[in-house]
């Protein structure tokens, strides 16, 4: 027999994931809380998804915000996407907006987002009727050359709903200069938006 054979982090993560799939979140939490210094970003990500899938949104948000304190590592893009898309899945728009401000306040520039995260945020800002935030995010992505067709589509919806029609031209220019391929979803938003505004 092997001596001092401790479960590996991969095993810990696998067990937690299997327990979550089996709808035994409480047991998964017990193992998670017992890991101590063996915690890592992968296990936290798994537990985060477990909380969201079981509608434990407050616990998910707290875990995300505590990530650096727990493992001395900032949450990555996939964790942010998981958290925000989970909140939107349950139509918790106000909570998603508050969480965004909390995350921004806590992690500042240390949290990197990819195009998926940008698109999710644009949806949050649009539904919240925060055109100022939508515009700021769009300008930031243009500056950083991280514009995507999904981002442009979400921003176009926000512009039409908030009557900032002139901004649509800036969206078209961003697509042209970045050579992003337009898709049917974006074109439909433009057609529907212009028809509704009788332009």
Phi, psi and omega in degrees: 000149179277138179266150177053038180272104181260150178301137178282167179295326178296318178295316179302313181296319180296316179298315179299317180296318179294320178295321178295317179296330180275009179064033178243063185297322181300318179291324177297321178296321180299315179294316180302313182289342181272351187287329178057238183289351178276358177295145171216178186296329181292314180295320178298319179298319179296315180293324178300314179295324178297316177299314182294315181297336180256017176060032175263070190289319179297321179293322179295316180296315180299317180297318179298314182291334180271000188306310183296321180295326184281319187231009179056039180213138181285148176301146180265181184299319183295325178292318178297315179299318180299314182295309185291320178293328177295317178296320179289328178300324179266013177060033178266067187293314180297320178292323178296319180294316178297318180297320178302314180295321179296317180295316180297321180291322184278317187256348176049238184271005182275354178258117180264138179241146175259186185296332178293314178298319178299318181294319179297315179298320180298323176295317179300312181296320181294312180294327179282357181061039178254075180300325181301319179287322178299313181297317180298317180294318179299314179298320179297318180292324177296316180297318183273000181058044178241029180286138176232164180292328178294317178298314181297321179296313180296321180291322178299318177300316179298320181295316179295316182293330182261008178062032174258063187295324182299335181292340180302325179297323177294325177294315178299319179295320179297319179294319181295312186287333179266357177059037176281138179281126177289144176244176184296329180295317180294315180297323179295320178299317179296312182298311181297319182295314181292322180295319180294325180272001179056046181252000000 
